[in-house]
Amino acid sequence: MKKKTHDNSADTLALLGGKPVGRVQSPPFPQFSARAKRRVVELLDTGHTVGLGKHDKIIREAEDAISRYHGGLYCLGTSSGHGALQMALAGLEIGPGDEVITTPFTWGASISCILHQGAIPIFADIDRKTGLIDPNSIEAVITKRTRAILAVHIFGQPAPMSRIMKIAAKHGLVVVEDGSQAHGATIGGRMVGGFGHAAGFSCMGGKLLATTEAGYMVTPDEDVYWKACLLSQHMGRSPDAGFPDRLRPYVDSLVYTYRLNPVNAVLLTEQLKKLDREIEARRTNVDSLRENLSDSPFLSIPIYPKTVRPSFHLLTMSFNARRAGISRDTYIAALKAEGLPVFSYVPAPIPDWHRLHWKGYQGPRILWMDALKRNGIDYTKSEVPNCRYKIAHSVEMGFNFTRPAPRLMERAGEIVRKVDHAIRDLRAWEAGRQ
Ligand SMILES: Cc1ncc(COP(=O)(O)O)c(C=O)c1O
């Protein structure tokens, strides 16, 4: 049952000059334990600021903890999520000319990791409610050059991995998961990052497992792990136990500098200890918000199958613009003015972005243009109607509510009720602006 703390639904909207309901503000994020801070100072005091692999005990401690979290997968800590994803592709030897099928609805780094390998992103379509890649649209874009599928668990929602893995097996493809927004999300009790052949995760300061800037790659395949190591940092982790002799001739410093530093390794170790607790609180808060929004005719939270447990890095919702008779942007403006921190996350389908179009491109020179041109890639032909729909109707909300926050979720419901109640005023306001 929806909770009514105060019925202000007849009040003038803040967007139209009335008094706002009040901020639905999460506490500062990320927060670090006293132990984490003490350990960072210790590293700085002792000059322990570089660590090149598992022979460094601080790096090993973090990577072992992450590996345990992911059920024993090999783990390579990195300086960013982008680096982790690129090294996942490198470890799988995805390279020049290979096509990688992926989503048009994500953060750009899910795509630029492919481009930085000289490979070609090819866009499938998405589900209109969740924004996750739609397996039905993957097979239509498979060609003889397709080598991989890169699935993104956007907003902490797990992509439909069992169907993706079936398609991959049928066509002999490898699968990379981008779990940057989805640490700890599960399908049938299995954690994302453990379905594909490799996965990359971001641990920058805004993510579920937040440090300053960091990431990690995980893989069930030892060979993939060492090949990724070889390219990710100087010496390619060759001093570590188990480094394969057959890779020794290729150890040098012709590498990317994607190494994890000990300061972030300590933060990873310490932050991981509270990750599950924080994810549970996020879930509790989404349940509570769902209840508070249950009467909204215009705004809804996706419903997930019972087996799926998102981790809610951000919350994605759908706005019914046809029923409301106003644009999504007007609705967002009204909610924001009342104090709800909502926005639209993806500005346009990625195949529309300027830096993927070599025809008529006037911007600064960029690594991948030649490859796109040589391969005759024309992204204007990408058919992603569901992605366009999602972008026009999507409402996202920052969701760093890492402790149960029933009052704030009630306030969010109050804001939505107030705006919904005044939808006629918003129609008039929008019409007056045209
Ligand atoms: C889905 C997704 N993939 C990749 C990245 C890249 O991570 P990073 O910024 O750590 O390189 C991010 C976040 O920034 C992301 O949200």
The ligand as an ORCA input file, in Angstrom:
! r2SCAN-3c Opt
* xyz 0 1
  C      28.771      0.438    -18.284
  C      30.157      1.008    -18.101
  N      31.184      0.458    -18.763
  C      32.434      0.913    -18.622
  C      32.715      1.977    -17.805
  C      34.116      2.488    -17.741
  O      34.650      2.481    -16.472
  P      35.827      3.481    -16.081
  O      35.261      4.851    -16.030
  O      36.300      2.988    -14.765
  O      36.853      3.340    -17.145
  C      31.664      2.583    -17.086
  C      31.845      3.703    -16.155
  O      32.483      4.649    -16.182
  C      30.346      2.087    -17.248
  O      29.327      2.634    -16.608
*
